[in-house]
């Protein structure tokens, strides 16, 4: 970081030389890892470019449709591009999918029937999914239309002590009623490593050897474009995610996707609209341009976010904090967890991220009862698109040990600013 930049940061953001020196030192130590990411981003960029060219995308695909959305060429082309990029037979890419949780619940409700069993093999699913499954306290007390209420059975297999898929226990857990095996790739609010694609491939292979009719599902949120391949390239039958995370590249205004086997995607589409209509209706509200341009930008945006996560890890490692993953661990999502050990530090960290934002930088984040969560959540997210997790954000549940989950950044420099502002808030309070 040169002198002019140091001076500018000090004069305009109050970031002192101790902070810039520490960040610069961490950044230099990570150069070998940063270089290794460049090849992945390049490969993914070519892959997206090929899919766009193959499907002969033109400005006609960005036009509006109205009403039912019949014969929407842009919608059809967008879904085929996503399918090609993800190595899937088909994809459902819709503005009507409000977030990743919704996309995943569409998979569950579209494929599971009364008496079927689903097994999560990465321990308990992400907090916001538990109501839809019917395993949260709220969903047990209220008539919410959860899978449990419709007679779908649920089981889960914990990870091994060192955070890997336990193939032996997965084998033993499968019963005659088991229909779907679910793998959550990202960490969620758990203190663990993300599940690698090698592990996902090994699990899918084993499960299909036990019974080829078993459906292997992957929650791919926060995992797209971290490697040159995706779970659906490696034997996974169906996966889902959010467009305002990795694959939207910060451009998509809303939406989510499902990709995988064509027969499964069709069944899920009947849940999104209704039986007999499926994919044939549904406006894109003129968003196909943002969806496709965001997908085109996503490989480089994701790599910038990944570099920012690695920088956050190294800086806070150097400060003596426990982090997960470490700065040199292999990564399978863009999330960086830091164990802050106090509510005050968690709030201050999030305040620093908020102050680094281009939008709502003046807002002070506070813990609140966020829908779908049992604990109060604090979330910093000054985003151009509300709730966009590929833009810089930090959040965490207000419970011990007060872990913060840092992710995103439309550019690496933006992520870097977030790290520096979080440090500044902690330092100003004599808590660094």
C-alpha positions in Angstrom: 0.0 0.0 0.0 1.7 3.2 -1.1 2.1 6.4 0.8 -0.6 8.3 -1.1 -3.1 5.6 -0.3 -2.1 5.5 3.3 -2.5 9.2 3.6 -5.8 9.2 1.8 -7.2 6.5 4.2 -5.9 8.4 7.2 -7.4 11.7 6.1 -10.7 10.5 4.8 -11.5 7.4 6.8 -9.5 7.8 10.0 -7.6 4.6 9.3 -4.2 4.9 11.0 -0.8 3.5 9.9 -0.9 0.7 12.4 -3.9 -0.7 10.6 -2.7 -0.2 7.1 0.7 -1.7 8.0 -0.9 -4.8 9.5 -3.2 -5.2 6.5 -0.4 -4.7 4.0 1.8 -7.3 5.8 -1.1 -9.8 5.7 -1.8 -9.0 2.0 1.9 -9.6 1.0 2.0 -12.9 2.9 -1.0 -14.1 0.9 0.3 -13.4 -2.6 1.0 -17.1 -3.5 -2.5 -18.0 -2.6 -3.9 -15.0 -4.5 -2.0 -16.1 -7.6 -3.5 -19.6 -7.5 -7.0 -18.1 -7.6 -6.4 -16.3 -10.9 -6.5 -19.5 -12.9 -9.8 -20.6 -11.4 -11.4 -17.3 -12.2 -10.0 -17.4 -15.7 -11.4 -20.9 -16.4 -14.8 -20.0 -15.0 -14.9 -16.8 -17.1 -14.3 -18.8 -20.3 -17.0 -21.3 -19.2 -19.6 -18.6 -18.8 -18.6 -16.9 -22.0 -18.9 -20.2 -23.9 -22.5 -20.7 -22.5 -23.6 -17.3 -23.5 -22.2 -17.7 -27.0 -23.6 -21.2 -27.4 -27.1 -19.9 -26.6 -26.7 -17.0 -29.1 -27.6 -14.4 -26.5 -28.6 -11.1 -28.1 -30.5 -7.9 -27.1 -33.8 -9.6 -27.9 -33.3 -11.7 -24.8 -33.4 -8.6 -22.6 -36.8 -7.5 -23.7 -39.9 -7.4 -21.4 -42.8 -9.7 -21.6 -46.2 -9.3 -19.8 -49.0 -11.2 -18.2 -48.5 -14.9 -18.1 -45.0 -14.7 -19.6 -45.7 -17.3 -22.3 -43.0 -17.8 -24.9 -40.5 -15.6 -23.0 -37.3 -16.1 -25.1 -35.1 -14.3 -22.6 -36.3 -16.5 -19.7 -35.8 -19.7 -21.7 -32.3 -18.6 -22.8 -31.3 -17.6 -19.3 -32.3 -20.9 -17.9 -30.4 -22.8 -20.6 -27.3 -20.6 -20.0 -27.4 -21.5 -16.3 -27.8 -25.2 -17.0 -24.8 -25.1 -19.4 -22.6 -23.2 -17.0 -23.5 -25.7 -14.2 -23.2 -28.8 -16.3 -26.9 -29.6 -15.6 -29.7 -30.9 -17.8 -32.0 -28.1 -16.9 -32.3 -25.0 -14.7 -35.1 -22.9 -13.2 -33.9 -19.3 -12.8 -36.7 -17.0 -11.6 -37.3 -13.6 -10.1 -40.1 -15.1 -8.1 -37.7 -17.1 -5.9 -37.1 -14.6 -3.1 -33.9 -16.0 -1.6 -31.8 -19.1 -1.3 -34.0 -20.5 1.5 -37.0 -20.3 -0.8 -35.1 -22.0 -3.6 -34.1 -24.9 -1.3 -37.6 -25.2 0.1 -38.9 -25.5 -3.5 -36.6 -28.4 -4.0 -37.8 -30.1 -0.8 -41.5 -29.5 -1.3 -41.3 -30.3 -5.0 -39.6 -33.6 -4.6 -40.7 -35.0 -1.2 -44.0 -36.8 -0.7 -45.8 -38.0 2.5 -43.9 -40.9 4.0 -40.6 -40.0 2.3 -37.5 -39.3 4.3 -34.9 -36.7 3.8 -31.5 -36.9 5.5 -29.2 -33.9 6.1 -25.7 -35.3 6.2 -23.9 -32.1 7.2 -25.6 -31.9 10.6 -28.4 -29.4 11.2 -29.3 -27.2 8.2 -28.9 -23.5 8.1 -31.2 -21.8 10.6 -33.7 -20.3 8.1 -34.3 -23.7 6.5 -35.5 -25.3 9.7 -39.0 -23.9 9.8 -39.7 -25.2 6.3 -38.5 -28.6 7.3 -40.4 -28.5 10.5 -37.6 -28.9 13.0 -37.5 -25.4 14.5 -39.3 -24.7 17.7 -41.5 -22.1 16.0 -42.6 -24.5 13.2 -43.4 -27.2 15.8 -45.8 -24.8 17.6 -47.4 -23.2 14.6 -49.4 -24.5 11.6 -46.8 -23.3 9.0 -47.2 -25.9 6.3 -43.8 -27.5 7.0 -42.6 -30.7 5.5 -43.2 -32.4 8.8 -46.9 -31.4 8.8 -47.2 -33.1 5.4 -45.8 -36.3 6.7 -42.2 -36.0 5.4 -39.7 -37.6 7.7 -36.4 -36.0 8.7 -33.1 -37.3 9.9 -29.6 -35.9 10.1 -26.1 -37.3 10.2 -23.4 -35.3 12.0 -20.1 -34.5 10.5 -17.0 -36.2 11.8 -15.1 -34.5 14.6 -12.8 -32.9 12.1 -15.7 -31.6 10.0 -15.9 -34.1 7.1 -18.8 -36.1 5.7 -19.1 -39.3 7.7 -19.7 -41.8 4.8 -20.0 -44.8 7.2 -22.8 -43.2 9.2 -24.5 -42.0 6.0 -24.5 -45.6 4.7 -26.1 -46.8 8.0 -28.7 -44.0 8.1 -30.3 -44.7 4.7 -33.6 -46.6 5.0 -36.3 -47.9 2.7 -38.1 -44.6 3.1 -35.1 -42.4 2.3 -35.6 -40.4 -0.8 -33.2 -37.5 -0.7 -29.8 -36.9 0.8 -29.0 -33.3 1.5 -25.5 -31.7 1.6 -25.0 -28.1 2.8 -21.8 -27.0 1.2 -21.4 -23.7 3.1 -20.9 -23.3 6.8 -24.0 -21.3 7.6 -23.7 -20.2 11.3 -21.7 -23.4 12.2 -18.1 -23.3 13.2 -16.7 -25.7 10.6 -15.0 -25.9 7.3 -17.1 -25.8 4.1 -17.6 -29.2 2.5 -15.2 -29.7 -0.5 -16.3 -30.7 -3.9 -14.2 -33.9 -3.6 -16.2 -34.9 -0.6 -19.5 -34.1 -2.3 -18.5 -36.2 -5.3 -17.4 -39.2 -3.1 -20.7 -39.0 -1.2 -22.8 -38.8 -4.4 -21.0 -41.8 -5.8 -21.5 -43.9 -2.7 -25.2 -43.0 -2.4 -25.9 -43.8 -6.0 -24.1 -47.1 -5.6 -26.4 -47.9 -2.7 -29.5 -46.9 -4.6 -29.5 -45.2 -8.0 -32.9 -43.7 -7.3 -31.8 -41.8 -4.3 -31.7 -38.0 -4.9 -28.5 -36.2 -3.9 -29.2 -32.5 -3.3 -26.6 -29.8 -2.6 -27.3 -26.4 -1.1 -24.8 -24.5 -3.2 -25.2 -21.1 -1.6 -21.9 -19.2 -1.4 -20.1 -21.9 -3.3 -20.6 -21.1 -7.0 -17.4 -20.4 -9.0 -14.9 -21.2 -6.2 -13.7 -24.1 -8.4 -13.9 -24.8 -12.2 -16.7 -27.3 -11.6 -19.9 -27.4 -9.7 -21.7 -30.2 -7.7 -23.9 -31.0 -10.7 -20.7 -31.8 -12.7 -19.8 -34.3 -10.0 -22.9 -36.6 -9.7 -25.2 -34.4 -7.6 -28.8 -34.7 -9.0 -30.1 -31.2 -8.0 -28.7 -28.1 -6.4 -30.1 -24.6 -5.6 -28.9 -21.2 -4.7 -29.6 -17.5 -4.7 -29.0 -15.0 -7.4 -28.0 -12.2 -4.9 -25.1 -14.4 -3.8 -22.3 -15.6 -6.0 -23.9 -16.3 -9.4 -25.6 -12.9 -9.6 -22.3 -11.1 -9.6 -23.8 -8.2 -7.8 -26.0 -7.3 -10.8 -29.1 -9.5 -10.3 -31.9 -7.6 -8.5 -33.5 -10.7 -7.1 -34.1 -14.3 -7.7 -32.8 -17.8 -7.2 -32.0 -20.9 -9.2 -32.4 -24.6 -9.2 -30.3 -26.8 -11.5 -29.9 -30.5 -12.2 -31.7 -33.4 -13.7 -34.5 -32.3 -16.1 -37.1 -34.5 -14.5 -36.4 -33.1 -11.0 -36.4 -29.5 -12.2 -39.8 -30.0 -13.8 -41.3 -31.4 -10.6 -39.9 -28.4 -8.7 -41.3 -26.0 -11.2 -44.8 -27.4 -10.5 -44.3 -26.2 -6.9 -43.0 -22.8 -7.9 -46.2 -22.2 -10.1 -48.6 -25.1 -10.1 -49.0 -28.6 -11.5 -49.6 -28.5 -15.3 -48.0 -25.0 -15.7 -44.5 -25.4 -14.3 -41.9 -23.5 -16.3 -44.4 -22.2 -19.0 -45.4 -19.1 -17.0 -43.7 -16.5 -14.9 -42.5 -13.0 -15.8 -38.8 -12.1 -15.5 -39.8 -8.4 -15.2 -37.1 -7.3 -17.6 -34.3 -8.8 -15.3 -32.7 -11.2 -17.8 -30.1 -8.6 -18.7 -29.0 -8.2 -15.1 -29.1 -11.9 -14.5 -26.9 -12.7 -17.5 -24.6 -9.8 -17.0 -24.2 -10.7 -13.4 -23.5 -14.3 -14.3 -20.8 -13.0 -16.7 -19.2 -10.9 -14.0 -19.5 -13.5 -11.3 -16.2 -15.4 -11.7 -14.1 -12.3 -11.1 -16.5 -10.9 -8.4 -16.4 -14.2 -6.5 -12.6 -14.4 -6.7 -12.4 -10.8 -5.3 -14.7 -11.8 -2.4 -12.6 -15.0 -1.8 -9.4 -12.9 -1.6 -11.1 -10.6 0.9 -12.2 -13.5 3.1 -8.6 -14.8 3.1 -7.3 -11.4 4.0 -9.8 -11.1 6.8 -8.6 -14.5 8.1 -4.9 -13.6 8.0 -5.4 -10.2 9.6 -7.4 -11.6 12.5 -5.1 -14.6 12.9 -2.2 -12.1 13.3 -4.2 -10.3 16.0 -4.6 -13.6 17.9 -8.2 -14.4 17.1 -9.4 -17.9 16.2 -10.7 -18.0 12.6 -12.5 -20.6 10.5 -11.2 -21.5 7.9 -7.6 -20.4 8.4 -6.0 -18.1 5.8 -4.3 -21.1 4.1 -7.1 -23.7 4.3 -8.7 -24.9 1.1 -12.1 -23.1 0.7 -15.4 -24.3 -0.6 -17.4 -21.1 0.1 -16.8 -17.4 0.5 -17.6 -17.2 4.2 -15.0 -16.2 6.8 -15.8 -16.8 10.5 -14.0 -15.0 13.3 -14.6 -15.9 16.9 -15.0 -12.6 18.7 -16.0 -13.9 22.1 -18.1 -10.9 23.1 -21.4 -9.3 22.1 -19.7 -5.9 22.1 -17.0 -7.0 19.6 -19.5 -8.6 17.3 -21.6 -5.4 17.2 -18.5 -3.2 16.7 -17.2 -5.4 13.9 -20.5 -5.2 12.1 -20.6 -1.4 12.6 -17.2 -1.2 10.9 -18.4 -3.2 7.9 -21.5 -1.0 7.6 -19.3 2.1 7.7 -17.2 0.7 4.8 -20.3 0.4 2.6 -21.2 2.6 -0.4 -24.9 2.5 0.6 -26.3 3.3 4.0 -22.8 3.8 5.5 -24.3 6.1 8.1 -26.7 3.4 9.4 -25.8 1.7 12.7 -26.7 -2.1 12.6 -28.4 -3.5 15.6 -29.5 -7.0 16.6 -33.1 -7.9 15.7 -35.5 -10.8 15.6 -34.9 -11.7 12.0 -37.6 -14.0 10.4 -36.5 -17.6 10.3 -34.0 -17.5 13.1 -34.3 -18.5 16.8 -31.7 -16.0 18.0 -31.4 -12.3 17.4 -29.2 -11.5 14.4 -27.0 -8.6 13.7 -26.3 -7.9 10.1 -24.2 -5.2 8.4 -25.0 -4.9 4.7 -24.9 -1.6 2.9 -25.7 -3.0 -0.4 -26.9 -1.7 -3.8 -29.3 -4.7 -3.8 -31.0 -5.3 -0.5 -29.7 -8.5 1.2 -27.1 -9.2 -1.5 -24.5 -11.4 0.2 -22.0 -11.2 -2.7 -21.8 -7.5 -1.8 -19.8 -7.0 1.4 -21.7 -8.0 4.5 -21.1 -9.3 8.0 -23.5 -10.9 10.3 -23.9 -13.3 13.2 -26.3 -14.6 15.8 -26.2 -12.9 19.2 -25.1 -16.0 21.1 -21.9 -17.3 22.5 -19.1 -17.4 21.3 -20.2 -14.4 19.2 -18.8 -15.5 15.9 -19.0 -13.0 13.0 -19.5 -14.3 9.5 -17.8 -12.0 6.9 -18.5 -12.5 3.2 -18.6 -10.8 -0.2 -17.3 -7.6 -1.7 -18.0 -6.6 -5.2 -14.3 -5.9 -5.5 -11.3 -7.0 -3.5 -10.5 -3.4 -2.6 -14.0 -3.1 -1.1 -13.5 -6.3 1.0 -10.1 -4.9 2.1 -11.8 -1.6 3.2 -14.3 -3.7 5.3 -11.4 -5.4 7.1 -9.7 -2.1 7.9 -12.9 -0.4 9.1 -13.8 -3.4 11.3 -10.3 -3.2 12.8 -10.7 0.6 13.3 -14.0 0.2 15.3 -12.4 -2.4 17.6 -9.2 -0.3 18.0 -11.2 2.9 18.8 -12.9 0.9 21.6 -9.6 -0.5 22.9 -10.8 -4.0 22.0 -8.5 -4.9 19.2 
